Amino acid sequence: MSPSQAGLLGWSASTRAGAALGALAAREVRVAISSPAWWTAPLEPLRWFDDIVGTAPHIFYTVGLFAAVGGLTGLWWGRRSRSRLGGVTLAVIVMMLLVGQIFALRALDTVLPGGLRWVVPRGAPYVLADLHSHSQASGGALMPAQLVQWHYDHGYRVVALSDSNGLRGVPLAVRYVQHHRLPMLVVPAEEYRGTTHLLMFNLRRAVTPARYNVRAAIAEARRQGAFVVVAHPWTSRLAPTRLYAWGAEGFEVVDGNVLASRGTRALCTREALPETADLDFRTGNFPVAATVLPTWADTPQLVQRALAQGCCAALFVTDEIDRGDFHLVPELRHTLHNLRRRTLPLFLAGLAFWGLLGAIMWPLLPALRIFLRSVRLPHGESAAALALGLAAMVAGTAVECMWWQFRQGWYPRSEWALYLWAVCSPLCLVLVTRVSPPE
């Protein structure tokens, strides 16, 4: 079925049972939106920057933009300071600052107050689920226990922990629910991340791209009794019809804030395939999508049965969802509209804060330069080498945090990488100023 709308919320489903659930949830569910705390105003201009440069369809575009900015800055400094190594060093530091602030800000937003929370009426015959989420084991900001608590606090009652190519976080999440007697259901899952991404629910053993191609992965997951849903099908190199012919049993029609194409939704309707709406959660505090499940789906096996029967629906906040192919200018307008609507006063307060801080600090710059020159730190090429070493340490720690294959017990945690980034970035900038300083 085509997406339908009931006021603020829209829904999509491919079966009569799913349509009934989706229509009821869209009428009854409310969203409670709270602004960020006033004391976070200095962060708001950075949030706007993050959202605007993150408008690109993939983070690699954003990283590419940052690399270009870093390269141009390094070229300018290298010519000014007459030090090629100094220019390269500054390029690396600028890129590290820009990329790091995005990850730091998103991690902060995940734990700071404010954002969106789903409010489901008491006694409703349905619950809201997020069937696609990532812990620190695969690039998320939260540990498995924290991830479960985050979803509970934002109105979900079912969460599938679907770390990339592995199942290690599931026991920790289940243990947290049991220990705290939290009314949450954790569904064991994995996101197979090959040329196509697949969500595999109730998998017994990990299915990885190193051992299985996409077709073999679907067959192996189904052999284990798992249920296979294609994640964000618009990123796949394979057509939805081919994935369905190979055994895929459902499609994620909303991932984050993106709606699948009409062709994918038409395939779901024609074949009565389940449609899900998931967050692909890693960071943030503004969940705009959920899968509606019946209340009787209160075990992982019953969740799988509900999906198999099409007794589910995709629910989403219509104003926040991007439809169709990516076009930069309309996407930028959409992003700016939402930013103005949500946090314009806080953004202006943040600009005022940084303007006042700049006015206070400007007369102190000469004294600061004298102080930095008096500090006993390496000069010239030694300063550049030390700065590059610190940058490599920060980058290496961050990569290790996200590269789950080499993780042992989630060590080091991603917070440590952010702490290192916060301490080392200013020190690196100071060191760069000591590389053949301009006369």
C-alpha positions in Angstrom: 0.0 0.0 0.0 1.1 3.6 -0.5 2.0 5.5 2.6 -1.0 7.0 4.4 -1.2 9.9 6.8 -3.2 10.6 9.9 -2.1 14.1 11.0 1.5 14.2 12.1 2.1 10.5 11.6 2.2 8.4 8.4 2.1 4.6 8.0 2.7 2.0 5.4 1.7 -1.7 5.4 1.3 -4.5 2.8 -1.4 -6.6 4.4 -4.9 -6.0 5.9 -3.7 -6.9 9.3 -0.7 -4.5 9.0 -2.9 -1.7 7.6 -5.3 -2.0 10.6 -2.4 -1.8 13.0 -0.8 1.1 11.1 -4.0 3.2 10.8 -4.8 2.7 14.5 -1.3 3.6 15.6 -1.2 6.7 13.4 -4.4 7.9 15.0 -3.6 7.1 18.6 0.2 7.5 19.1 1.5 10.9 20.0 5.0 12.3 19.8 6.3 14.4 22.7 9.0 16.8 21.5 11.1 18.6 24.0 13.7 21.3 23.2 17.3 20.8 24.3 18.2 22.2 27.7 19.0 25.9 27.6 22.6 25.3 28.9 23.3 23.4 25.7 22.9 26.6 23.6 26.6 26.9 22.9 26.4 23.5 21.1 23.5 24.5 18.9 25.5 26.3 16.1 27.6 23.1 15.9 24.4 21.0 15.6 23.3 23.1 12.7 26.7 22.7 11.1 26.5 19.0 11.6 23.0 18.7 10.1 23.8 20.9 7.1 27.0 19.2 6.1 25.5 15.9 6.9 22.7 16.5 4.3 24.7 14.4 1.8 23.3 10.9 1.2 26.3 9.2 2.8 28.8 10.1 5.5 31.7 9.5 3.0 30.6 12.7 1.1 30.8 14.6 4.4 34.2 13.2 5.2 35.3 14.1 1.6 34.2 17.7 2.2 36.2 17.8 5.4 39.2 16.3 3.7 39.0 19.1 1.1 38.7 21.8 3.8 41.7 20.3 5.7 43.8 20.0 2.5 43.1 23.7 1.5 43.9 24.9 5.1 47.1 22.8 5.1 48.2 24.2 1.7 47.7 27.7 2.9 49.6 27.2 6.2 52.4 25.3 4.4 53.0 28.2 2.0 52.7 30.8 4.8 55.0 29.0 7.2 57.4 27.7 4.5 57.1 24.2 6.0 55.6 21.4 3.8 55.4 19.1 6.9 53.7 21.8 8.8 51.0 22.1 6.1 50.4 18.4 6.0 50.2 18.3 9.8 47.6 21.1 9.9 45.6 19.4 7.2 45.4 16.2 9.3 44.6 18.1 12.5 41.8 20.2 10.8 40.2 17.0 9.4 40.5 15.3 12.8 38.8 18.3 14.4 35.9 18.4 12.0 35.2 14.7 11.9 35.7 14.3 15.7 33.3 17.1 16.5 30.5 15.4 14.5 31.0 12.2 16.4 31.4 13.9 19.7 28.2 16.0 19.2 26.2 13.0 18.1 27.3 11.1 21.1 26.4 14.0 23.4 23.0 14.4 21.8 22.3 10.7 22.5 22.6 11.2 26.2 21.6 14.8 26.7 17.9 15.7 27.6 15.5 16.7 24.9 14.4 15.2 21.6 11.4 13.1 20.6 9.6 10.4 22.6 6.8 8.2 21.4 3.7 8.1 23.6 1.5 5.0 23.2 -1.9 5.0 24.9 -2.3 2.6 27.9 -4.0 -0.6 26.9 -3.2 -0.2 23.1 -3.3 -3.5 21.2 0.1 -2.8 19.7 3.7 -1.8 20.7 6.4 0.1 18.9 9.6 -1.6 17.9 13.0 -0.6 16.5 14.3 -3.6 14.6 17.6 -2.1 13.5 20.1 -0.8 16.1 23.8 -0.7 16.7 25.8 -0.7 19.9 29.4 0.3 20.4 30.3 -3.0 18.9 29.5 -1.6 15.4 29.8 2.2 15.5 27.0 3.1 17.9 27.5 5.5 20.8 26.0 3.2 23.5 26.8 0.0 25.2 24.1 -2.8 24.7 22.6 -2.1 28.1 22.5 1.7 27.5 20.9 1.1 24.1 18.1 -0.9 25.6 17.4 1.8 28.2 17.5 4.5 25.5 14.8 2.8 23.5 12.7 2.3 26.6 13.0 6.0 27.5 11.9 7.0 24.0 8.8 4.9 23.9 9.8 1.6 22.3 9.0 -1.7 23.9 10.8 -4.0 21.4 14.3 -3.6 20.2 16.4 -5.8 17.9 20.1 -5.4 18.7 21.5 -5.9 15.2 25.2 -5.2 15.4 27.2 -5.7 12.2 28.2 -9.2 11.3 28.0 -10.5 14.9 25.7 -11.3 17.9 28.0 -10.6 20.8 26.0 -7.7 22.3 22.7 -9.6 22.6 23.5 -11.5 25.9 24.5 -8.2 27.6 21.3 -6.5 26.5 19.1 -9.5 27.6 21.0 -9.6 30.9 20.3 -5.9 31.5 16.5 -6.4 30.9 16.4 -9.3 33.2 18.4 -7.7 36.0 16.3 -4.5 36.0 13.0 -6.3 35.2 12.5 -3.8 32.4 9.3 -4.3 30.3 11.3 -4.5 27.1 11.8 -7.3 24.6 15.3 -7.8 23.1 15.2 -9.6 19.7 18.6 -11.2 18.8 19.6 -10.0 15.4 22.5 -9.3 13.1 23.0 -6.9 10.2 24.8 -8.7 7.5 26.9 -6.0 5.8 28.0 -7.2 2.4 27.2 -5.6 -1.0 23.6 -5.7 0.4 22.7 -5.2 4.0 20.3 -7.8 5.5 18.6 -7.9 8.9 18.5 -11.5 10.3 16.3 -12.0 13.3 16.6 -14.9 15.7 19.9 -16.0 14.1 21.7 -18.7 16.1 25.2 -18.2 14.7 26.7 -15.2 12.9 26.6 -15.1 9.1 29.4 -12.9 7.8 30.4 -11.6 4.3 33.8 -13.3 4.8 32.1 -16.7 4.5 28.9 -16.1 2.6 27.9 -13.9 -0.4 24.4 -12.3 -0.3 22.6 -15.3 -1.8 24.3 -17.8 0.4 23.8 -15.6 3.4 20.1 -15.5 2.9 20.0 -19.3 2.5 22.2 -19.9 5.6 20.1 -17.6 7.7 16.9 -19.3 6.7 18.5 -22.7 7.3 19.1 -21.5 10.9 15.4 -20.6 11.2 16.0 -16.8 11.1 13.8 -14.2 9.4 15.5 -12.1 6.7 14.6 -8.5 6.0 16.5 -6.3 3.5 17.9 -3.2 5.2 17.6 0.2 3.5 17.1 -1.5 0.1 17.9 1.7 -1.8 21.6 1.2 -1.0 21.7 -2.3 -2.3 23.5 -3.1 -5.6 20.9 -5.8 -6.2 17.3 -5.2 -7.3 14.6 -5.9 -4.6 13.0 -8.4 -7.0 16.2 -10.5 -7.2 16.6 -10.4 -3.4 13.0 -11.6 -3.0 13.7 -14.4 -5.5 16.7 -15.4 -3.4 14.6 -15.7 -0.3 14.4 -12.3 1.4 11.2 -12.3 3.4 10.6 -8.5 4.0 11.9 -5.0 3.4 12.8 -2.0 5.5 10.7 0.7 3.9 11.8 3.4 6.3 15.4 3.6 7.6 16.2 6.5 9.8 14.4 9.3 7.9 14.4 7.9 4.4 11.4 6.2 2.7 11.9 3.4 0.2 11.1 3.8 -3.5 7.6 3.2 -4.8 8.9 0.1 -6.6 10.0 -1.5 -3.4 6.8 -0.7 -1.7 4.8 -2.0 -4.7 6.7 -5.3 -4.5 5.8 -5.6 -0.8 2.2 -5.0 -1.6 2.1 -7.4 -4.5 3.7 -10.2 -2.6 2.2 -9.3 0.9 5.7 -8.9 2.3 6.2 -7.3 5.8 7.3 -3.7 5.8 9.3 -2.3 8.7 10.3 1.2 9.8 13.6 1.3 11.8 16.1 3.8 13.1 19.3 2.1 12.1 20.2 3.6 15.5 23.7 4.6 16.4 23.4 8.0 17.9 20.8 10.8 18.3 17.7 11.6 20.3 15.1 12.3 17.7 13.6 8.9 16.6 11.1 9.4 13.7 10.4 5.8 12.7 9.0 2.7 14.4 7.6 -0.7 13.5 4.1 -1.4 14.9 3.7 -4.9 16.2 0.7 -6.6 18.0 1.0 -6.9 21.8 0.9 -10.7 21.5 4.4 -10.5 19.8 6.0 -10.7 23.2 8.9 -13.2 22.5 11.5 -13.1 19.7 9.7 -16.1 18.1 6.4 -14.4 18.2 7.9 -11.2 16.7 9.1 -13.4 13.9 5.7 -14.9 13.5 4.1 -11.4 13.3 6.5 -10.4 10.6 5.9 -13.6 8.7 2.2 -13.0 8.8 2.5 -9.4 7.8 1.0 -8.3 11.1 3.1 -5.2 11.3 3.3 -1.7 9.9 5.8 1.1 9.3 5.1 4.2 11.3 6.9 7.5 10.8 6.8 11.3 11.5 5.8 12.6 8.0 7.5 16.0 8.3 10.8 14.3 9.0 10.8 11.7 6.2 12.7 12.2 2.9 10.9 10.8 -0.1 12.3 9.8 -3.4 15.8 10.2 -4.8 18.4 12.5 -3.2 18.5 16.1 -4.5 20.8 18.4 -2.7 18.9 21.7 -2.9 15.5 20.4 -1.7 17.3 18.4 1.0 19.1 21.5 2.3 15.8 23.4 2.3 14.1 20.6 4.2 17.0 20.4 6.7 17.0 24.2 7.3 13.2 24.3 7.7 13.3 21.6 10.4 16.2 23.3 12.2 14.4 26.7 12.2 11.2 25.1 13.4 12.9 23.2 16.3 15.7 25.3 17.7 16.1 28.7 16.1 16.0 30.6 19.5 18.6 28.2 20.9 20.8 28.7 17.8 20.7 32.5 18.1 21.6 32.2 21.8 24.5 30.0 20.9 25.8 32.5 18.3 25.5 35.2 20.9 27.5 33.1 23.4 30.3 32.5 20.9 30.3 36.2 19.8 30.6 37.4 23.4 33.4 34.8 24.1 35.2 36.0 21.0 34.9 39.7 22.0 36.3 38.8 25.4 39.2 36.7 24.1 40.3 39.0 21.2 42.2 41.5 23.4 43.9 38.6 25.2 45.4 37.1 22.0 48.7 38.9 22.2 49.2 37.7 25.8 48.2 34.2 24.8 50.8 34.2 22.0 53.5 35.3 24.4 52.5 32.5 26.9 52.5 29.8 24.2 56.0 30.8 23.0 57.2 30.6 26.6 56.0 27.1 27.1 58.6 24.5 26.7 57.3 22.5 23.7 59.2 21.1 20.6 59.8 23.5 17.7 59.9 23.0 14.0 59.9 19.4 12.5 59.8 17.9 16.0 56.6 19.7 16.8 55.0 18.5 13.6 56.1 14.9 14.3 54.6 15.0 17.8 51.3 16.5 16.5 51.1 13.8 13.8 51.8 11.2 16.4 49.0 12.5 18.7 46.6 12.6 15.8 47.5 9.0 14.8 46.9 7.9 18.4 43.4 9.5 18.4 42.5 8.2 14.9 43.8 4.7 15.8 41.8 4.6 19.0 38.6 5.7 17.2 39.1 3.2 14.4 39.6 0.4 16.9 36.4 1.4 18.7 34.4 1.1 15.5 36.2 -1.9 13.9 34.3 -4.6 15.7 36.3 -7.6 14.5 39.3 -6.6 16.7 37.2 -5.7 19.8 37.6 -7.7 23.0 34.9 -6.9 25.4 34.3 -3.4 23.9 37.8 -2.1 24.8 38.5 0.7 24.5 35.0 2.2 24.8 34.3 5.0 22.3 34.1 7.6 25.1 37.8 7.2 25.5 38.4 8.1 21.9 36.3 11.2 22.4 38.2 12.2 25.5 41.5 11.7 23.7 40.2 13.8 20.8 39.1 16.6 23.2 42.5 16.8 24.9 44.8 16.2 21.9 43.1 18.4 19.3 43.9 21.8 21.0 47.4 20.5 21.9 48.0 19.5 18.2 46.9 23.0 17.1 49.4 24.6 19.5 52.2 22.4 18.2 51.3 23.3 14.6 51.8 27.0 15.3 55.4 26.1 16.4 56.3 24.6 13.1 58.4 27.3 11.4 56.1 30.1 12.7 55.5 32.8 10.1 57.6 35.9 10.6 
